[in-house]
Amino acid sequence: MKISSNFDSGNIEIVSIEKHDNIRLRIRTDSYADTFQWFYFRVHGAEGFPCKFHVDNAAQASYPEGWPGYNVYASYDRVIWFCVPTTYANGVLSFEHTPIENSVFFAYSTPYTYDQHLDMVSAAQLSPLCVLELLGETVEGRDIDLLVVGEPDESKRKIWIVARQHPGEPQSEWFMQGLIERLIDESDPVSRTLLSKAVFYLVPSMNIDGAFAGNLRVNAAGKNLNREWAKPDAELCPEVYYVRKKMEEVGVDMFLDIHADEGLPYCFASGIEGIPSYDERLRWLQENFLAKWVEYSPDFQTEQGYPKNEPGKANLSIGSKFVGEHFKCMSMTIEMPFKDNANLPDRNFGWSSDRAMRLGESVLGPINFVIDNLR
């Protein structure tokens, strides 16, 4: 039996393989950082053997509260991913599976690789509604892709949606794929209406280097991009630097930053109540946007989430807080689960890529509801 992770987004370290029912593993830390939780690896040569895997350093992971109630994802073809029985006890994450093929993959969540990213943005640019722009290069020299959907016009609202500042949250790029495919669908009446009033600036993957490396939180220079918005360094976090530069150039009327949360088994939003500029207009936009999203998607809810910041206490280095304050606009962080959605659980497939895509599609409804009030 062989275990490997030397591929795009791979991450695992082998401690020992004494026998099939006692495979000891460790998750590798992020590039130039001590954070870790994402894993993705391949097992070859175990067909028909009841395998039991143990992640020995799970208790030292960045968010150990994410393990109870969580199930590992597995796939034979890297297209269909399903959940396998998983437990967390005495600081060790353990999961079991008897492979029915000679090669099987395991991951923290359904991966979204760099090749998939390139396929997605390349396909999107074939739409007459969409232009693919390059904002700059990452730390390791990869292109920072921006999809501009809609005909630019000064009178139109400027809607920015970015995803995957934290690379180990691939749900966010699946969300973007669903959103983009619906937005460029010329037969969709909601999309057509929105594009008559707005231009969408979409960054499907902010942290391409980190995703390729199999990191959880940081880019290739060890920077957590979602803490660098106040003064992004062009050398150490060019991903934020170039996105901010383009924002200054075209303006922002609405900003959504798409993430996933390790601990909370819900889809929810974190708002900007704590920014200095939060006022009645922003409160109305935020509350009505969220209320409408609950109507459009039963997967989304507003009862569970992060505590609200006290007035004036928001961390303005965080993307959604910075953008909301700097551009005086509606701005939110959107979170999806790793543990599945407790309100609508799926025992076999968990919070799947399909569900993330459907949530991405659904966000166009509440955007359409508030579009006329963004200025």
C-alpha positions, 0 to 999 in steps of 0.5 A: 500500500502506498499513500501519496500527496505529491499533487495539486492541493495535496497535504499529508505526512505518513507517521507509520503504516503497520497494518491496514487497520492502523495507519498513522498520519499527520497533517503538514503545516502551512507554508511559513506558518504554524496553521494547518487543518486541510488534508488531501491524499491518495491511497493505492493498493488497499482494495478490499482491505478494511482500512482505519486511518488516524490523524495523530496531530488533529488536536493541534490543528488550527480549529480542533472544534471542527472535528467533532461531528465531522466526516472525511470525504472520499472519492475514486474518480475525484468527481463524486465525493462521499462521506466515510465514518469518522470519529474524534477521540483523545485528540486523534481524528480516525476514519474507516473505509474499505476501498472497492478499487485499487486507488482512493482519495481522501480530503477534508472537503471536496477539492477545487484544484488549480486545473479546475480553476483554469478550466472554469475561468477559461470557459466563462470568458467564452460568454459574450457577457464576460471578460477575463482580466489578469490583475497581477501575479501571486507570490509564486508567479501565478496569474490573479484572475478577474472575471468582469461580467456585464458591460461596464458603465459608470451608471451601473452598480459595481458588485465585487465578489471574491473567494478563497482568501483561505485556500483550504476552503474550496467550498468557496470556489464551488460557490463561485462556479455556481454563481458564475454559471448562472450569471452568464446564462443569457436565458436566466431572467434574474441574471439579465435583470442584474446585468442591466443594472450592474457590473460584476467583478469576480475573483474566484480564487484569491489564494491560488498559491496556497491552494496549490500547496495544500495550505489551510490559511495562508499564501506562499509567503505565509500571509493570511490574506484576510488580515492584510486589507488595511496595508497590503504588501505588494511583495508578500500579499500581491493577491490583496494588493492588486484586487484593492488597486482594481477596486480603487480604479472602478469603485465598489457598491457591494462586496461579498467575501466567500469563506467556509467555517470549520466549526459551525455546521451552518451557512451564514453571514458576518456583517459590518455592524462594527465599522465606524460608517455603519448607519441606517442605510447599511443596516437596511441593506444588510437586513433585507439582503439576508432576509431575502436570501433565507427565502431564496435558499433553505440552506442559508439561515440567520439564527447561527453565526459569529457574534456581532462586533460592537459599534466601532470595534470591527477589525478593519484589516479584514476584507469585508470590514475594510471594504465596507468602511473604505467604500461606505458600501454593503459588505459581508463575509459569507460562510459555509460549513465543513461539517455539513448543514445541520439544518438540512443534513445529507448523511451520504454526501455532506456539504457537497460541491453541488450544494455549494454551487446551488448556494452560489446560484441563489445569492443572485436573488437577494442581490437583485432585491437590494440592487436599486438601493446600493447607492 
